[in-house]
Amino acid sequence: MIVRFAVDPTALDEDFKDIEYLRWNAHKSVLDYLQTVGAIVLDPGSDSNPVTMLAAVERLPQELKTMWKAKLGKCRRVRVGCWGPSNLAALEEPEHLKSLPEWLDVVYLEHTRAVFVGLDDAMPYLQNANQPEIDRFQTPSSSARFSSAVSKKATRVPQSNSQASVYKDHFKLLCQLDLDFISIVDRFALRHTDGICNFFKCLINDAQGLHVRIIAARECLWKDQEYKFSGADKKAKVDAVVGELRARLKILLNSTPGKVRSVELAVPRKAWTATSNDDGEHGRYIRFGDDCLTIDIGLEIFEQDPCRPTDLSFQTGEANTADKRRAENSLLADSETFDLFPIQ
């Protein structure tokens, strides 16, 4: 779903033989991928070095520079430690491709550098085992990885998949994005405390200073037998689940300090029905900024190992996830909140 990619900074200065529309189309195609399914890698730290990506953007003609800055100001970024696109300047022969990080999916190179590393004119792209796909910046639409990601917005998790593989294949890249907040909306989450904790066990391997909010309904705790429980009984049930989650998350999240900074649970006071908000059937999803992964069975997907089969779908873009934000705001307008971690 998400493609982690880097652009050779020298490619932005590439000569398109005075055919301006080809240059414009190449830049626009890369930025369109960034907006839809791409997560860009930028150089860490200072950008005063002239070989960094952002320095190369500053050297572009005004129209292209404006377009790049608008997209980079609101896009997915990947946390990468000390590696950045300026390292691509060292690629001069095929053997040098082994130095590229394995987590990288696609690299867009300036034409001459692409030839040096083995991508000749007869090849649409270069893909070696355990290495990123190598593409020319001049022809970004030739990328097989991006084409596959754009076409694959929905998938099914089969019965045999382990929790680890499901997380790696569908959640990991989203959890590695440079975000400080994610929202989990799952009407039935309080039934699945194992699912919640197992998700956090995976998340702490990739998160960096993340704040998490879970929105869940209390009605799921007594299912269709509400008439059997008094108000005190219902409160006791919610308090018991909150106490369990606090105890388990304290142990888990304190083992990796700083990975997840806070976890909040919001429980709407009004009965939460399938049509009680703007989201229709409401959906069970995790929203990562403007990216939303909808999971038919919600966090129950992590309740057992191997996972139950389910359908996943991916939405991206502020316009496409606006209904999710409205639904969350509607639910939060009258909710009781609990600090699950740390306990205030």
N, C-alpha and C positions, 0 to 999 in steps of 0.2 A: 504493500500500500504506500509506504513512504520510501523514497529513494534518497540516500545520503550521497551527495555529490560535491565535487570540488572543481573549480574552474582555474585553469592555468592563467595567472594574471597577464602574461604576455599575449594571450589570445585576444584580450580586449583591444589591444593595439594592432591586431592583425590587419594586413593589407588585403582588401577585397577587390583589388585591381580597379578601383574607382567606380565599381558597380554598387552604388550606395544602397539600393533596395535589398541586395543580398546581405549586406552588413546589418541593416536594420532587422531583416527577417531572422538572422541568426541570433541576435541579441534578444529579440522579442520571443523567439521559441524557447530559449533557455529560461527567460523570466516567466513565461507561461507555465513551464514545468515546475518552476520554483513555487508558483502560486497554487498549483493544483496538487502535486504529489511529491514535490522535492523538499529536501532539507539541506541547506547550503552549509559548507564548512568555510569559516573565515579564519584568518590568522589571529591567534590569541595575543593579548597585550597591545602594545603600541602599534599604530598604523602609520607611523612616520617613515618606516622603511619603504623605499620606492618600489620594491618588488612585491608588496602585499596586494591583496585583492582590492581593498578599499582605496589604496593609493592609485591603482590602475583605473578605478572608476572615476576618480577625480580628473584624470587626463583625457577622458572621453569628450567628444563634441557635446555641446550643451543639451541637445534633445535626448541623446542616449544617456548622458549622466543623470538627467532629471528622471528618466524612466527607471534606471537602476536604483537610484536613491529612494524613489517612491516604493519600490518593491522590497528593498533591503530594510526599509524602516519598519516593515510589518511582514515578517516572513519567518518560517521555521529555521532555526539554527541548531547545529549539533555541537554538544560539548566534546571537545577533542583533546584536552590537555595541551601539549606543546606542539602538536602537528598542525600545519596550516598549508594553504595553497602555494605559499612562497617556496615550500620544499620541492615543488614540481620542477623548479629550475634545474634541479640536479639530474633530471631524466635525460640521458643522452644515448642510451642503447637499451635493447630489450632486457638485458640482465638487471637493469636498474628498477624495473617494475616490481621486483621482489621487495623493494624497500617500502612500497606503499602499504598503508595499514589495511589489515584484512577486513575491518568493519566498513570500509569505504565501498560504495556500490558502483559509482560512475565517476570517471574523470574526463573532463573536456580539455583537450590539449590544442595548442596552436599547431597549425598544419605541419610545419617542418619538424617540430618536436615529435608529433605523432608518427611521422615517417621514421624518425630515428629509433623509436621504440618498437617498430614492427608493423604499424598500421599503414599498409600501402594503399594506393589509390583504388585498387580493385576491391578492397574490403570495406563494407559499411561500418564495421566496428571490430574491435579486437577483444576477445575474451579468453584469458588463460585460466586454468584451474586455480582456485584459491586466491584470485586477484581481482581487482575492480575491472569493470568493463571500460575500455579506452575508446573514446569518441573524439571526432574532430569538432572543434567549436564552430567551424564553418557550416557543418551539416548536423545540427543537434537532433533533428527529428529521426536520424538513423539509429538512435539508441534503442536497443532491444529492451533494456531494463525499464526505461521510462514508458515505452509503448505498452509493455505488459502491465505496469502499475496503473496507467491511465484506464486500461480496459477492464481491470479486475477490481471492482469496488465492492463486490459481495463474494462471500465464500462460505463453505460449510466445513465445520470441524467434525471429522469422523469419530466414531466410538473409540477407536484404538489409540488416539493421540494422548500423550502424557501431558501433565500440567506444564512441565518444563518446555516441551516442544510447542504447545499452544501459546504460551507466553512469548517464546522466542519468535515464533512466526507471525504473531498478530499484535502483540502489545509492546514488545521491547523497544522498537524504534520510536514509537510514540512516547514512551517513558524516558527516552534519552534526549528528547527535545529540550531546548533551552527555555524551560518554563518554570514558574514558581508556584503554579496552582493548577490542580485538576479537580473536576467535579464528577462524582459518581452518583447517578440517579438510578435507584433500583427499589421499586415498591416492596419487594419481598426480601430485601437484604438482611433484615434482622432474623430471618429464619436460617440464614446461612453464615453463621459466625466463622465456621471453618473456611468457607469460601473467601470471606473478607481477609482473614489472617493469612491464608495461603497466597492471596494476591499481593499482600504487603511483603511477604517473604521474597517474592520475585522482584517487586518494585524497588526494594532497598539496594539491589545490585546496580541500579541504573539512575535512581533519583539523586538530585543534588539540591538540598535545601527546599524541598517541596512541601507545600501546604495542600492538604486534601480535605474535601468536604464530601460527606456521604448524606444523601437525602433518601430516607426510607420511611415506610408506613408502619405505624404500630399495629394496625388491624391484622396484619399477616400473622401476628403471634397467637391470635385466637381463631384464625381462619374463619369458618362460617358458624362458630358457636359463641358469638358475642353475648347472647342472652344468658350464658352460664356464668358470666364474670361481672362482678361489681366494679365500680370505679377504682377501688383500692386494689382489687385483684389485677386489673389491667396495669395500674401504675407499678405494682410489684413485678409483673412480667417484664415491662420495659426496663425497670431498674436492674433486674437480674441480668438482662442481656448487656446493658451498658456496663455493669460491673465486670462481667466476663471479658468484654472487649477491652476495657481499660487495663485489666490485669495482663491479658495476653499481649496487647500492643506495647505495654510498658517494657516487658521483657524483650520483645522482638526489636523494637525501634531503638531502645537504649543500647543494643548490641552494635549498632552502626550509627554513632552520633552524627547529627547534621544531615543525614540522607533525607529523612522525612522530618520536617520541623514541627508540624502540627497535623492533627486529625480531628475534625469536627463532625458530629452527627446532628442532623436536623430532622426532626420528626414533626410533620404537620399536625396541628391540633384537630383540624377537621378531617372527617373521613375522606380517604384518598381513593377515589374510584377511577375506573378506566377512562371516564369522560369528564373528570373534574378539572381539567386544564386545557390549554390550547393545543396540546400535543396529541389529541385524539386518544389512541390506545396507550399513549404516554411513552412507551418504549423503556427499555432498560439499557443504559448506556454509560460510557465514560467519555467526558468531554475534555480534550486537551486543547485549551484555547479555542481556535476556530476549527479544530478537527474533532470529529465525533465518531466513536466506534460503538455501534449498537449491537448488543448481544441478546439474542432471543431469550435466553434463560438467565441473563444477568450474572451476578457474581457466583451463582450456583455452578458456573462453568469451572470454578476452582474448588468446588466442594469435595470432589473425589478424584482419584488418580487411578487409571486414566479418566479423562474428562468425559462427561456426557456429550453426545453429539448435539450440535446446535448450529444455527445460522448466524453469521456476522455480516454487518454491512458498514461501509465507511462513507462518511460525508465530510466535505471540507469546504471552507470558505465562510466568511461572516454571514452572507446572505442565506446559505444553505443550513446553517446552524442557529439562525435567529429564533426559530420556533423552540429550540431546546432552551435557550436563554430565557425566553418568555415563560416557559413552563417552570423552570427553576425559580424565577422571581415570584411567580404565582404561589408556588409551594412554600417558599421561604417567608412570604408576607405574614403568615401566621403559624410559625413553627416554634416548637420547643427545641433548644439546642443543648448539646452535651459536649464538653471537651473530653475526647477519648484519649488524646495524647498531645502535649503533656497535660496532666490534670491540674487545672488552675485552683 
